[in-house]
Structure formats: C-alpha cells, structure tokens
Amino acid sequence: MQTKIAPYTIRRFFILLISCGSFAFSQDEPPQPEAGNAERISVEKDGNTTRIRVDSDISIKLKVLPPPKTAICQAAVSISYEQRNTFAHVDGTLKNTMCTASSGNYQLSVTFSNATNEIKILEFNSAWQRSDNQDVTFTSDYEIGDNVDLIRVRTRQVSCVCADAVAQ
C-alpha cells in the first residue's frame, strides 16, 4: 500500500520550515541596551558566521608564599689535568665554605690542537651536590680524539645554591 502526501501538507511543512528559519536568524541580533550588560557582549558577523563574545570578571585569590630559604653561595673549583692518549683526564675539587647542603653546576672547557694545528674547544657541563660540609671531588676522562695535543682545561660558569639557610 502506497501513501500519497497531499500538496497542502507539503505547503504546511515549507511554511513551518520558513518560520523556524526566520526565528533562527532573529537569534543573531545583539541584546538590547536595556538588558544592562550589553556593553559586555559583542557580536561579530562574517558572512554565514556569527561570533558572540561575552566578557566577564572572574575573581581569583592567590596565596603568596615566602621565598625559599636558600641563598647563593660561592664555590671554588681547583683542577689538575693531563692528556692520556685520546682523553683529557681531569681531577678536581669543589669547595664551598658558606653552607653545608648545596648544589650547582660547572662547565669544563677543554682546549686542544688537532693534527693540522687547528685549535678546538670542547665544553662539558656537569652538576654537583652535597649534603654535608665535605669538599666535592670528581675525576673524569673526556674524549678529545686521535693525533691531538691537549693545551688546557678550564672551569667556567660555576654556580652554587645553598639548600639550607646560610649560617650568620
């Protein structure tokens, strides 16, 4: 059994569809000034796209914490070095007399010349840490390659931060 749709039903459907469409287009209109918050709502139309922006204030409470009880200290590094075939062998001691528990970083700069007498520099970053008042010692071998002559090893960019309060 087939069902026929009467032409007047189709017309009613189209009228309903058109009236819904006009209602949807009326929703794109910005609120009227009597709404009280019109200055905080903005509407931007770009072709078929409508963008509504609502600005609002948000209160946030922040708790300000005191700064950590750490201080910058001064660490001194002394090193001795020698060439061992293709490596630069480095022995070092890091001293800090300002605080016990502390940590930091340092950089070793290794300068050498290659077989064509070109000067080359390699830099190695290292970190250190201690929990008592004893000096920090380190021993490392840094590969510099074949047929090279070690010129010098220097420490650079030594940093130190106390983990405990600085003794007065």
Backbone as JSON, one array per atom type, in Angstrom:
{
  "sequence": "MQTKIAPYTIRRFFILLISCGSFAFSQDEPPQPEAGNAERISVEKDGNTTRIRVDSDISIKLKVLPPPKTAICQAAVSISYEQRNTFAHVDGTLKNTMCTASSGNYQLSVTFSNATNEIKILEFNSAWQRSDNQDVTFTSDYEIGDNVDLIRVRTRQVSCVCADAVAQ",
  "N": [[0.84, -1.17, 0.0], [0.66, 2.12, -0.94], [1.44, 5.38, 0.2], [0.15, 8.56, -0.27], [1.24, 11.89, -0.26], [-0.44, 14.73, 0.47], [-0.63, 17.79, -1.4], [-1.15, 20.1, 0.12], [-0.09, 19.45, 2.62], [2.61, 19.41, 2.17], [2.97, 22.12, 1.59], [2.35, 23.23, 4.1], [4.45, 22.18, 5.6], [6.68, 23.51, 4.43], [6.06, 26.17, 5.08], [6.22, 26.06, 7.87], [8.95, 25.42, 8.09], [10.14, 27.74, 7.0], [9.29, 29.68, 8.85], [10.62, 28.78, 11.14], [13.24, 29.17, 10.31], [13.36, 31.99, 10.1], [13.08, 32.6, 12.78], [15.47, 31.54, 13.77], [17.32, 33.24, 12.5], [16.71, 35.61, 13.79], [17.87, 35.22, 16.23], [20.49, 35.95, 15.96], [20.76, 38.59, 16.51], [22.12, 41.27, 18.42], [21.88, 41.74, 22.03], [19.55, 44.04, 23.47], [20.14, 47.42, 24.66], [18.76, 47.81, 27.08], [19.07, 45.52, 28.5], [21.13, 45.65, 30.33], [23.67, 44.51, 30.42], [24.78, 44.9, 27.96], [27.08, 46.19, 27.14], [29.05, 44.38, 27.62], [28.83, 42.32, 25.92], [29.62, 41.27, 22.73], [28.95, 41.13, 19.24], [29.93, 39.64, 16.28], [29.63, 39.55, 12.83], [30.31, 37.61, 10.02], [29.8, 36.95, 6.98], [28.29, 33.88, 6.74], [28.86, 33.27, 9.3], [28.48, 33.86, 12.71], [29.79, 35.39, 15.52], [29.74, 35.43, 18.94], [30.76, 37.19, 21.74], [31.33, 37.13, 25.13], [32.21, 39.02, 27.82], [33.45, 38.67, 31.09], [33.98, 39.25, 34.59], [36.29, 37.58, 36.66], [37.03, 36.54, 39.82], [39.97, 35.76, 41.52], [41.72, 34.27, 44.13], [44.94, 34.43, 45.36], [47.55, 32.87, 47.11], [50.37, 34.16, 48.5], [53.48, 32.87, 48.8], [56.26, 32.71, 51.09], [59.66, 33.48, 50.11], [61.88, 30.76, 49.22], [64.08, 29.27, 51.65], [66.85, 29.6, 50.75], [70.12, 30.36, 49.6], [72.44, 32.07, 47.51], [75.63, 30.82, 47.05], [79.24, 30.84, 47.15], [81.24, 28.91, 45.26], [84.37, 27.31, 44.84], [86.5, 25.96, 42.41], [89.1, 23.71, 41.93], [91.41, 22.27, 39.7], [93.29, 19.58, 38.2], [94.97, 18.41, 35.32], [95.68, 16.16, 32.6], [96.94, 14.75, 29.55], [95.88, 11.69, 28.32], [96.54, 9.7, 26.03], [93.96, 9.48, 23.9], [92.3, 10.93, 25.48], [91.37, 13.57, 27.76], [92.32, 13.72, 30.96], [90.88, 14.56, 34.0], [91.13, 15.72, 37.29], [89.41, 16.96, 40.06], [88.45, 19.37, 42.63], [85.85, 20.71, 44.48], [85.08, 23.42, 46.45], [83.18, 24.8, 49.09], [82.51, 27.09, 51.45], [80.45, 28.43, 52.6], [77.95, 27.19, 53.19], [76.43, 24.06, 54.23], [74.72, 21.77, 53.05], [74.4, 21.82, 49.63], [74.26, 22.67, 46.12], [74.94, 22.69, 42.56], [76.23, 23.77, 39.36], [78.79, 23.32, 36.86], [81.11, 24.12, 34.24], [83.35, 22.51, 32.12], [85.96, 23.47, 30.07], [87.67, 22.29, 27.43], [90.61, 22.63, 25.73], [92.35, 21.98, 22.74], [94.76, 21.06, 20.19], [94.52, 19.95, 16.83], [95.69, 17.52, 14.35], [96.33, 19.19, 12.21], [97.12, 21.49, 13.41], [94.99, 23.06, 14.17], [93.05, 24.88, 16.46], [90.85, 23.6, 18.79], [87.88, 23.58, 20.79], [86.19, 21.96, 23.33], [83.24, 21.72, 25.27], [81.99, 20.75, 28.41], [79.26, 20.12, 30.43], [78.48, 19.84, 33.88], [76.92, 18.66, 36.86], [76.75, 19.15, 40.41], [76.41, 18.07, 43.86], [75.97, 18.18, 47.36], [75.5, 16.97, 50.73], [76.63, 17.49, 53.12], [79.38, 19.1, 54.88], [81.66, 18.51, 53.46], [84.27, 18.64, 50.97], [83.64, 18.46, 47.45], [84.72, 16.0, 45.29], [85.92, 15.08, 42.07], [86.54, 12.98, 39.25], [87.26, 12.66, 35.89], [87.25, 11.49, 32.49], [87.66, 12.88, 29.36], [86.89, 12.52, 26.03], [89.03, 13.43, 23.44], [90.05, 12.79, 21.0], [92.07, 11.28, 18.27], [95.56, 11.87, 17.49], [95.98, 14.48, 18.63], [96.86, 17.38, 20.6], [96.67, 18.19, 23.93], [95.92, 21.34, 25.21], [94.87, 23.04, 27.31], [92.7, 22.87, 30.23], [89.87, 24.34, 31.55], [87.75, 25.64, 34.17], [84.46, 26.9, 34.04], [81.64, 29.09, 34.47], [80.7, 28.44, 37.14], [78.31, 27.51, 39.46], [76.43, 27.88, 42.51], [74.18, 26.94, 45.02], [72.76, 27.24, 48.17], [71.2, 24.7, 50.07], [70.24, 24.77, 52.58], [69.54, 27.19, 55.21], [71.63, 30.06, 55.25], [74.4, 30.2, 57.36], [74.73, 32.6, 59.87]],
  "CA": [[0.0, 0.0, 0.0], [1.43, 3.35, -1.04], [0.84, 6.54, 0.83], [0.34, 9.8, -1.02], [1.26, 13.09, 0.57], [-1.24, 15.77, -0.15], [0.13, 19.01, -1.65], [-1.29, 21.09, 1.19], [0.81, 19.03, 3.7], [3.95, 19.88, 1.78], [2.98, 23.57, 1.79], [2.41, 23.48, 5.55], [5.82, 21.87, 6.03], [7.55, 24.6, 3.99], [5.73, 27.36, 5.89], [6.82, 25.81, 9.18], [10.4, 25.5, 7.92], [10.49, 29.16, 6.79], [9.11, 30.42, 10.1], [11.74, 28.38, 12.03], [14.45, 29.83, 9.81], [13.35, 33.41, 10.47], [13.34, 32.64, 14.21], [16.91, 31.3, 13.95], [18.05, 34.45, 12.12], [16.49, 36.66, 14.8], [18.74, 34.92, 17.36], [21.8, 36.56, 15.71], [20.73, 40.0, 16.86], [22.71, 41.53, 19.74], [20.9, 42.12, 23.04], [19.22, 45.46, 23.52], [20.8, 48.11, 25.77], [18.05, 47.74, 28.34], [19.42, 44.28, 29.19], [22.03, 46.0, 31.42], [25.02, 44.01, 30.22], [25.07, 44.96, 26.53], [28.44, 46.64, 26.91], [29.97, 43.27, 27.86], [28.59, 41.3, 24.91], [29.86, 41.79, 21.39], [28.54, 40.21, 18.19], [30.63, 39.87, 15.01], [29.08, 38.75, 11.74], [31.2, 37.48, 8.87], [29.14, 36.04, 6.04], [27.38, 32.96, 7.4], [29.36, 33.0, 10.64], [28.21, 34.85, 13.74], [30.62, 35.13, 16.69], [29.27, 36.18, 20.12], [31.79, 37.21, 22.77], [30.82, 37.61, 26.42], [33.28, 39.32, 28.77], [33.0, 38.65, 32.49], [35.04, 39.34, 35.59], [36.47, 36.4, 37.49], [37.89, 36.83, 40.98], [40.84, 34.64, 41.9], [42.53, 34.58, 45.3], [46.25, 33.78, 45.33], [48.3, 32.91, 48.35], [51.77, 34.45, 48.22], [54.35, 32.12, 49.7], [57.55, 33.36, 51.31], [60.72, 32.9, 49.28], [62.53, 29.6, 49.85], [65.22, 29.6, 52.49], [68.1, 29.24, 50.1], [70.95, 31.52, 49.28], [73.51, 31.81, 46.55], [76.92, 30.72, 47.73], [80.37, 30.92, 46.23], [82.03, 27.67, 45.23], [85.63, 27.43, 44.12], [86.89, 24.68, 41.82], [90.51, 23.57, 41.53], [91.55, 21.07, 38.87], [94.56, 19.2, 37.58], [94.62, 17.67, 34.11], [96.77, 15.62, 31.78], [96.47, 14.01, 28.38], [96.1, 10.25, 28.34], [96.27, 9.24, 24.68], [92.86, 10.18, 23.23], [91.44, 11.51, 26.52], [91.85, 14.55, 28.73], [91.99, 13.21, 32.29], [90.72, 15.71, 34.89], [90.83, 15.52, 38.71], [89.0, 18.26, 40.58], [87.87, 19.53, 43.96], [84.96, 21.85, 44.58], [84.99, 23.84, 47.85], [82.15, 25.78, 49.43], [82.6, 27.31, 52.9], [79.31, 29.23, 53.06], [76.84, 26.38, 53.7], [76.72, 22.63, 54.15], [74.0, 21.17, 51.93], [74.39, 22.75, 48.5], [74.36, 22.05, 44.8], [75.18, 23.65, 41.5], [76.72, 23.3, 38.07], [80.03, 23.91, 36.36], [81.42, 23.74, 32.87], [84.77, 22.31, 31.82], [86.31, 23.84, 28.71], [88.89, 21.55, 27.06], [91.2, 23.2, 24.52], [93.4, 21.12, 22.18], [95.03, 21.31, 18.76], [94.45, 18.69, 16.08], [96.86, 17.19, 13.54], [96.65, 20.31, 11.31], [97.36, 22.62, 14.32], [93.76, 23.83, 14.38], [92.65, 24.91, 17.87], [89.46, 23.16, 19.02], [87.43, 23.68, 22.18], [85.02, 21.17, 23.7], [82.7, 22.13, 26.56], [81.25, 19.7, 29.09], [78.5, 20.62, 31.58], [78.34, 18.86, 34.95], [76.2, 19.1, 38.06], [77.28, 18.63, 41.66], [75.52, 18.2, 45.0], [76.49, 17.6, 48.6], [74.58, 17.08, 51.86], [77.41, 17.79, 54.32], [80.35, 20.18, 54.65], [82.86, 17.95, 52.83], [84.53, 19.08, 49.6], [83.19, 17.54, 46.39], [85.82, 15.65, 44.39], [85.48, 14.41, 40.85], [87.55, 12.5, 38.29], [86.59, 12.36, 34.63], [88.02, 11.41, 31.25], [86.92, 13.48, 28.26], [87.49, 12.11, 24.77], [89.41, 14.55, 22.58], [90.35, 12.26, 19.67], [93.4, 10.82, 17.9], [96.51, 12.83, 16.93], [95.73, 15.82, 19.14], [97.66, 17.8, 21.74], [95.89, 18.91, 24.92], [96.52, 22.63, 25.54], [94.46, 23.37, 28.68], [91.35, 22.61, 30.7], [89.45, 25.4, 32.48], [86.37, 25.6, 34.66], [83.7, 28.12, 33.75], [80.24, 29.14, 34.86], [80.48, 27.67, 38.36], [77.17, 28.02, 40.23], [76.28, 27.24, 43.81], [72.99, 27.35, 45.75], [72.64, 26.55, 49.46], [69.91, 24.04, 50.29], [69.8, 25.16, 53.91], [69.71, 28.61, 55.49], [73.02, 30.45, 55.39], [74.8, 30.48, 58.74], [75.08, 34.02, 60.07]],
  "C": [[0.88, 1.23, 0.0], [0.67, 4.48, -0.39], [1.16, 7.76, -0.01], [0.32, 10.96, -0.05], [0.52, 14.17, -0.19], [-0.41, 17.02, -0.32], [0.01, 20.03, -0.53], [-0.41, 20.73, 2.39], [2.23, 19.5, 3.41], [4.04, 21.39, 1.98], [3.07, 23.93, 3.26], [3.82, 23.24, 6.08], [6.78, 23.0, 5.66], [7.29, 25.88, 4.78], [6.34, 27.23, 7.28], [8.33, 25.95, 9.12], [10.85, 26.95, 7.77], [10.34, 29.93, 8.09], [10.18, 30.03, 11.11], [13.03, 29.05, 11.6], [14.48, 31.29, 10.19], [13.56, 33.55, 11.97], [14.83, 32.45, 14.48], [17.72, 32.53, 13.57], [17.85, 35.56, 13.14], [17.37, 36.43, 16.02], [20.12, 35.54, 17.17], [21.87, 38.01, 16.13], [21.35, 40.2, 18.24], [21.63, 41.94, 20.73], [20.7, 43.63, 23.05], [19.87, 46.1, 24.74], [20.07, 47.99, 27.09], [18.35, 46.44, 29.11], [20.4, 44.54, 30.32], [23.44, 45.5, 31.24], [25.42, 44.05, 28.75], [26.5, 45.39, 26.26], [29.46, 45.51, 27.09], [29.77, 42.15, 26.85], [28.84, 41.94, 23.55], [29.51, 40.7, 20.37], [29.25, 40.61, 16.91], [30.02, 38.95, 13.96], [30.04, 38.79, 10.57], [30.57, 36.47, 7.92], [28.11, 35.19, 6.77], [27.77, 32.67, 8.84], [29.02, 34.16, 11.56], [29.0, 34.46, 14.98], [30.11, 36.02, 17.82], [30.33, 36.06, 21.2], [31.19, 37.82, 24.03], [32.01, 37.78, 27.35], [32.7, 39.29, 30.17], [34.21, 38.73, 33.4], [35.08, 38.06, 36.39], [37.43, 36.76, 38.6], [38.67, 35.58, 41.34], [41.67, 35.1, 43.1], [43.82, 33.77, 45.21], [46.92, 33.92, 46.68], [49.77, 33.1, 48.0], [52.62, 33.75, 49.27], [55.64, 32.87, 49.93], [58.61, 32.73, 50.42], [61.37, 31.72, 49.98], [63.77, 30.04, 50.63], [66.51, 29.07, 51.88], [68.87, 30.51, 49.81], [71.99, 31.1, 48.25], [74.82, 31.81, 47.32], [78.03, 30.83, 46.69], [81.18, 29.64, 46.35], [83.28, 27.92, 44.41], [86.04, 26.04, 43.64], [88.38, 24.74, 41.51], [90.64, 22.25, 40.79], [93.01, 20.82, 38.52], [94.19, 18.33, 36.39], [95.88, 17.19, 33.41], [96.16, 14.89, 30.6], [96.85, 12.56, 28.55], [95.62, 9.7, 27.0], [95.14, 10.05, 24.05], [91.9, 10.85, 24.22], [92.16, 12.63, 27.27], [91.38, 14.06, 30.08], [91.98, 14.4, 33.25], [90.38, 15.22, 36.29], [90.47, 16.89, 39.27], [88.42, 18.19, 41.97], [87.04, 20.8, 43.97], [84.78, 22.17, 46.06], [83.91, 24.89, 47.99], [82.15, 25.93, 50.94], [81.38, 28.05, 53.45], [78.17, 28.41, 53.67], [77.18, 24.91, 53.53], [76.01, 22.01, 52.94], [73.88, 22.18, 50.8], [74.51, 21.97, 47.2], [74.63, 23.12, 43.77], [75.66, 22.97, 40.23], [78.08, 23.92, 37.79], [80.25, 23.41, 34.94], [82.93, 23.59, 32.75], [84.98, 22.62, 30.34], [87.66, 23.21, 28.39], [89.39, 22.09, 25.72], [92.34, 22.29, 24.06], [93.64, 21.52, 20.73], [95.04, 19.95, 18.06], [95.7, 18.51, 15.21], [97.27, 18.31, 12.59], [96.87, 21.6, 12.1], [96.17, 23.56, 14.44], [93.39, 23.75, 15.85], [91.16, 24.55, 17.95], [89.15, 23.28, 20.5], [86.18, 22.82, 22.33], [84.56, 21.62, 25.08], [81.82, 21.03, 27.12], [80.58, 20.28, 30.33], [78.33, 19.5, 32.59], [77.59, 19.49, 36.11], [76.87, 18.49, 39.28], [76.27, 18.86, 42.78], [76.21, 17.59, 46.21], [75.48, 17.84, 49.71], [75.3, 17.36, 53.17], [78.4, 18.89, 54.0], [81.66, 19.69, 54.02], [83.02, 18.47, 51.4], [84.05, 18.01, 48.62], [84.39, 17.27, 45.49], [85.25, 14.92, 43.18], [86.69, 14.05, 40.0], [86.8, 12.12, 37.03], [87.59, 12.28, 33.49], [87.14, 11.92, 30.13], [87.63, 13.14, 26.95], [87.78, 13.33, 23.89], [89.87, 14.08, 21.2], [91.79, 11.83, 19.47], [94.23, 11.97, 17.36], [96.22, 14.27, 17.34], [96.68, 16.1, 20.3], [96.79, 18.62, 22.68], [96.61, 20.21, 25.28], [96.16, 23.02, 26.97], [93.04, 22.93, 28.94], [91.02, 23.7, 31.72], [88.05, 25.11, 32.98], [85.73, 26.95, 34.4], [82.3, 27.98, 34.31], [79.94, 28.25, 36.07], [79.32, 28.31, 39.12], [77.03, 27.22, 41.5], [75.03, 27.81, 44.48], [72.93, 26.53, 47.05], [71.26, 25.93, 49.57], [69.37, 24.35, 51.67], [70.02, 26.65, 54.11], [71.19, 28.91, 55.71], [73.32, 30.76, 56.84], [75.25, 31.92, 58.87], [76.33, 34.16, 60.9]]
}
